[in-house]
Amino acid sequence: MGRGDIKTKKGKRFSGSYGKVRVRKEEVEQFVAKPKKEEVEVKAAPKKKTVAKKTTAKKATTKKKVTKKD
C-alpha cells in the first residue's frame, strides 16, 4: 500500500495516471467578463454667434405687359 500500489491514490500519483481512485477535476467553464464599452460623453458643439441680418426693402417687381398681335 505504497508508491507501487496502482489501486491507491499515492500509487496513481507516483505512476502519473488517473483512474477511479484518483479522478480528475471536471473543467468548469470560466466566466470571462466582456470588456466594458468606454462611455464617451458627447458634448454639445458650442453655439455660434449669429449676426442679425439687416433687412432690406425688396423692390417691387413689375410685370411686363405682353400684348398679343392678331
N, C-alpha and C positions, 0 to 999 in steps of 0.2 A: 504494500500500500504506500508506495512512494513515487519517486520520479519515473520509474519504469512501468508503473501500472497504468495501462491505457484507459481503464474504466474510471479513473478518478480525475478530478479537476487538475490536480497537481501533475498528473501524468500527461494530461492533454496539453497543459501549458508547456511542459518540457518538450513534448514532441511537436508542438506548434499546430495541433489540429483542433478542430471543433467537433462537437457531437451532441448527444442528448444530455450529457452531464454538463458540458461547457457550451451553452448555447450563445450564439452571437446576439448582440442587442439589435433590435429592429431599427432601421434607419427611419427617423421621424422627419417629415417634411419640415424644413426650417422656414419660418416666416421671414421673407425678405421685404423690408419696407420699401415702398416706391419713393423715389426722390421727390421731395416737395417742389411744387412749381413756385418759382420766385414770383412773389406778388409785386408787380410793378405798379407804382402809384402813378396814375395818369393825371398830369397837371394840365389845367386849362391853359390854353395859349393866352398870353397877355393881350388884352383888348387894345386894338389900335385906336388911336385918337382920330375921330372922323372930323374932318373940316366941314363946316356948314357951307353948302354950295350957295353961291349967290344966285338969286332968282332973277332971271332976265325976262323982260317982256317979249313975248313972241310976236312976230309981225303977223298981221292978219293976212292970210293967203287969199288972193283974189282969183276967182275962176275966170278964165278967158271965155268969152262967149264965142261959140263956134256957130257960124251961120252956114246953113246948107244952101247950096245953089241948085235950083231945079232946072 
